[in-house]
């Protein structure tokens, strides 16, 4: 997921650079510039959140019937790990929405 974010952000930067070389900055509206900056910030946030998360080290124990009544499983939604996963999903959804809106604003010249 992080690689997709980096690739899309690089394409937005290259698109921004291409527009400035081709016809000047006046071709990009303020909305396009703001959406590009938000998209890059979200991409960086996704990468950071992805790298901060710990790996899933339960492995095959879950399939073999590991204990599911532990304190950790009961308080799972309140742990830092679960909050990081939640924020990663939120950033990914926002990144996708902003990327689509940015694309449409570039194509339709809003």
C-alpha positions, 0 to 999 in steps of 0.5 A: 500500500505504501508503494502505491502511495509513493508512486501516485505522489511521484506522478502528481509531482511529475505532473506538477513539474510537467505543467510548469515546464509546458505552459507555466504555473497558471495552468494549475488552479489553486484547487489543483495545487492544494489537492496535490499538496494534501495528496503528498502529505497523505502519502507521507502519512501512510508511509510513516504509519505503515512503517511504525506498525508492528508485524503480525507475529501470531502466525499459525497459532490463530489457526490452531485455536489460540486463546481468544479470551485474553486481555489483549483481545478484549482491549484490542480497540484501545491499543496503540497498534489498533489505533495505528491500523485505524489511522492507516485505513482512514489515510488510505481512504482519504488518499484515494478520494483526494487522488480521484478528485485531483485527477478529475479537477485536472481533466475537467479543469475545474 
